[in-house]
Amino acid sequence: MVMYANRINSIPPYLFAEVDRAKQQKIKEGVDIIDLGVGDPDLPSPDYVIESLCKAVKDPETHQYPSYSGSNVFRGEVAEWFKARFGVTLDSTKEIITLIGSKEGVAHIPLAFVNPGEYALCPNPAYPVYSIGTILADGKPYDMPLLSENGFKPDLSKIPKEVIKNTNLMFVNYPNNPTGAVADKSFFREVIDFGKDNDIVIAHDNAYSEMGYDGYKAPSILEMPGAMDCCIELHSLSKTSNMTGWRIGFAVGNADIVAGLGKVKMNVDSGAFLAIQMAAIDALKRSDEFSAKMNNIYQERRDALLVGLKALGIDMPKPKATFYVWAPVPKGNDSIGYAKYLLDKAGIVATPGIGFGKYGEGYVRFSLTKSVGRINEAVERMKKL
Ligand SMILES: Cc1ncc(COP(=O)(O)O)c(C=O)c1O
């Protein structure tokens, strides 16, 4: 009999499985499904990035092991982009590390900063890898509820002192998946002060930094004075440059924290394919122009979807960022039941909030990853419900 390690056994069950199964059944029955469940851009990566990869891959030097922390040219470009985008100066040799997608960084950070039995403070609902990465490091995720009455920000004053004493790492993520909430600089100030006062490493996941609407531009936590003392920030080209399959991202921040992550990575992976790093340089160079184009598209989709939700009796403010709409389910429903209802009656896939943690109950998440035509079709179906 195969025996799994306790850490594998302690990973919570995959709560989306039931909805997935129901979706597959509907497809078998020939239902025209509109899948607003997955957070994966539907439009292709930019042409110039593809051309850049084709060129880079013809150079045999890109075929060898890349450097562990990322090529100097890629990290140099990250430093330039960061300066232009956030006004923050970074030392590309010590304060930047290349990631094989930001998920890889999120999953490895607890191995560097959480001792067995220690807590990592994790938002809930959240991208599941914060808590799963903590469990894989034999740590204990401590849930920080993200509640609508607090603008989906954690209330740091509610974290017990005994927990804080036994904590060395905290995850935050704004613009936020799944809630679409954004953070202003005063929240980052509070988080940094909390980190410094309690000697806690702050890992800010900024994977959605470039997806903002109605003129909103997300800040970096590193813009705040003192952030470089205790913060690492994760970035990704996945969502912002339609490059989820390419697996490229980076982490920036305090040199010792970056070095800690680097030590884990050096021992478990061998860096990102150099040709992809070369192509990602071109993605970053034109990131402003590309994001402006994509954000117009997502904004139009968001506005179309909100019309449909209103028809369902769900009247909610427009999210300013990410490509998610975190919609409260009508009274008397739970998130799995409501997702099933949408699938059964309208052929629409939404992700039940409970899949992002227990504080996600009462919500479903819609991704704006279908054309405005398909979203309008979903809206028509919603109106008929
Ligand atoms: C909040 C958040 N962080 C990180 C990631 C990982 O992205 P990637 O590994 O593709 O960079 C995701 C992906 O869905 C996410 O939602």
The ligand as a MOL file (V3000), in Angstrom:
LIG
                    3D

  0  0  0     0  0            999 V3000
M  V30 BEGIN CTAB
M  V30 COUNTS 16 16 0 0 0
M  V30 BEGIN ATOM
M  V30 1 C -3.0810 35.6180 -6.3280 0
M  V30 2 C -2.2910 34.7700 -7.2460 0
M  V30 3 N -0.9780 34.6870 -7.0700 0
M  V30 4 C -0.2130 33.9330 -7.8540 0
M  V30 5 C -0.7580 33.2090 -8.8870 0
M  V30 6 C 0.1530 32.3430 -9.7050 0
M  V30 7 O 0.3910 32.8380 -10.9570 0
M  V30 8 P 1.6210 32.3710 -11.8410 0
M  V30 9 O 2.2920 31.2390 -11.1410 0
M  V30 10 O 1.0510 31.9550 -13.1290 0
M  V30 11 O 2.5340 33.5520 -11.9250 0
M  V30 12 C -2.1270 33.2500 -9.1170 0
M  V30 13 C -2.7270 32.4460 -10.1860 0
M  V30 14 O -3.9130 32.2810 -10.3060 0
M  V30 15 C -2.9180 34.0500 -8.2710 0
M  V30 16 O -4.2370 34.1480 -8.4250 0
M  V30 END ATOM
M  V30 BEGIN BOND
M  V30 1 1 1 2
M  V30 2 1 2 3
M  V30 3 2 2 15
M  V30 4 2 3 4
M  V30 5 1 4 5
M  V30 6 1 5 6
M  V30 7 2 5 12
M  V30 8 1 6 7
M  V30 9 1 7 8
M  V30 10 2 8 9
M  V30 11 1 8 10
M  V30 12 1 8 11
M  V30 13 1 12 13
M  V30 14 1 12 15
M  V30 15 2 13 14
M  V30 16 1 15 16
M  V30 END BOND
M  V30 END CTAB
M  END
